[in-house]
Amino acid sequence: MTEQPFPTTDAEWRCRLTPLEYRVLRQGGTEQAFTGAYTDTTTTGTYRCRACGADLFTSDTKFASHCGWPSFFTTAAEDRVTYHEDRSIPGRVRTEVRCARCGSHLGHVFAGEGYPTPTDLRYCINSICLTLDPAA
């Protein structure tokens, strides 16, 4: 799949995305737990940024964390995402994950939670931020 051009203005983003997609991807919101399309899917393929189409995660790094959102233990490539300090919840510091290509909010990454994964990381990503390109 070819990466699609993405909007450069807020008005263009609002035209391209649904109101919920816009709230999560462009305003850093969160979809309700256990409601996303990819929370429990086991389909083999590549997860792409819903906003710009960039490859972000692969199904072989997805795992069942039972947290209410799709979880991955690593990205498709280190340069696919950027990390930002998030202090939006008083008294709590989290690491926000954004698409490196278009800057859209994806979710957060957590370390040291004890999941039996190769990286001990949990990329907790909103389903609505992703599209799944199933493997042939």
C-alpha positions as CSV (number, residue, x, y, z in Angstrom):
1,M,0.0,0.0,0.0
2,T,1.3,3.4,-0.9
3,E,1.4,6.1,1.8
4,Q,-1.2,8.7,1.1
5,P,-0.6,12.4,1.2
6,F,-1.9,13.9,4.4
7,P,-3.5,17.3,5.2
8,T,-1.5,20.2,6.4
9,T,-4.2,22.3,8.0
10,D,-6.6,21.7,10.8
11,A,-9.5,22.3,8.4
12,E,-8.2,19.7,6.0
13,W,-7.8,17.2,8.9
14,R,-11.4,17.8,10.0
15,C,-12.6,17.1,6.5
16,R,-10.6,13.9,6.1
17,L,-11.4,12.3,9.6
18,T,-14.6,11.5,11.4
19,P,-15.2,13.5,14.6
20,L,-14.0,10.6,16.8
21,E,-10.9,10.0,14.6
22,Y,-10.1,13.7,14.7
23,R,-10.5,13.8,18.5
24,V,-8.2,10.9,19.0
25,L,-5.6,11.4,16.2
26,R,-5.3,15.1,16.2
27,Q,-6.4,16.2,19.7
28,G,-4.8,13.3,21.7
29,G,-8.0,11.7,22.9
30,T,-8.7,8.1,23.7
31,E,-11.3,5.8,22.5
32,Q,-13.4,3.9,25.0
33,A,-11.7,0.7,26.2
34,F,-12.8,-2.6,24.6
35,T,-14.7,-0.9,21.8
36,G,-12.0,-0.7,19.1
37,A,-12.0,-2.9,15.9
38,Y,-8.5,-4.3,16.6
39,T,-8.6,-4.9,20.3
40,D,-8.9,-8.7,20.0
41,T,-8.2,-9.3,16.3
42,T,-5.6,-11.9,15.4
43,T,-5.5,-11.2,11.7
44,T,-2.0,-11.4,10.2
45,G,-0.9,-8.2,8.5
46,T,0.4,-4.6,8.9
47,Y,-1.1,-1.9,11.0
48,R,-1.0,1.5,9.4
49,C,-1.6,5.0,10.6
50,R,-5.3,5.8,9.8
51,A,-4.3,9.5,9.1
52,C,-1.5,9.1,6.7
53,G,-1.0,5.4,5.9
54,A,2.5,4.9,7.3
55,D,3.4,1.4,8.4
56,L,3.5,1.4,12.2
57,F,3.1,-2.1,13.7
58,T,2.9,-5.7,12.5
59,S,0.7,-8.5,13.7
60,D,3.6,-10.6,14.8
61,T,4.3,-8.0,17.5
62,K,0.7,-7.8,18.7
63,F,-0.1,-9.5,22.0
64,A,-3.1,-10.0,24.2
65,S,-2.6,-7.6,27.2
66,H,-6.4,-7.5,28.0
67,C,-6.1,-3.8,28.7
68,G,-8.9,-2.8,26.3
69,W,-6.7,-1.5,23.4
70,P,-4.5,-3.2,20.9
71,S,-1.0,-3.9,22.4
72,F,2.3,-4.3,20.6
73,F,5.7,-5.0,22.0
74,T,7.6,-3.0,19.3
75,T,7.1,-0.8,16.2
76,A,7.5,-1.9,12.6
77,A,10.7,0.2,12.6
78,E,12.2,2.6,15.3
79,D,11.8,5.6,13.0
80,R,8.0,5.1,12.6
81,V,7.0,6.8,15.8
82,T,8.0,9.7,18.0
83,Y,7.8,9.8,21.8
84,H,6.6,12.8,23.9
85,E,6.2,13.3,27.6
86,D,2.5,13.4,28.6
87,R,1.5,15.1,31.9
88,S,-2.2,15.4,31.0
89,I,-3.2,13.3,34.0
90,P,-2.2,15.2,37.2
91,G,0.5,13.4,39.1
92,R,1.2,10.9,36.4
93,V,3.9,11.0,33.6
94,R,3.3,8.9,30.6
95,T,5.1,8.5,27.2
96,E,2.8,9.5,24.3
97,V,3.4,7.8,21.0
98,R,2.8,9.7,17.7
99,C,3.1,8.8,14.1
100,A,6.5,10.1,12.9
101,R,5.2,10.9,9.5
102,C,2.1,13.0,10.2
103,G,2.3,13.7,14.0
104,S,-1.0,12.0,14.8
105,H,-1.5,10.8,18.4
106,L,-1.6,7.0,18.5
107,G,-1.6,6.1,22.2
108,H,1.1,5.5,24.9
109,V,4.0,3.1,25.6
110,F,4.6,1.6,29.0
111,A,7.6,-0.3,30.2
112,G,8.2,-2.7,33.0
113,E,4.7,-4.1,33.4
114,G,5.9,-7.7,33.4
115,Y,4.3,-8.9,30.1
116,P,6.2,-11.9,28.7
117,T,7.4,-10.1,25.6
118,P,10.9,-9.7,24.1
119,T,11.0,-5.9,24.9
120,D,9.0,-5.6,28.2
121,L,7.2,-2.8,26.4
122,R,3.5,-2.3,25.8
123,Y,2.5,0.0,23.0
124,C,-1.1,0.7,24.0
125,I,-2.6,2.0,20.8
126,N,-6.1,3.2,20.0
127,S,-7.8,1.0,17.3
128,I,-9.3,4.1,15.7
129,C,-5.7,5.3,14.9
130,L,-5.0,2.3,12.8
131,T,-6.0,0.5,9.7
132,L,-5.1,-3.2,9.2
133,D,-3.7,-4.3,5.8
134,P,-4.2,-8.1,6.0
135,A,-1.4,-10.3,4.6
136,A,-2.1,-12.0,1.4
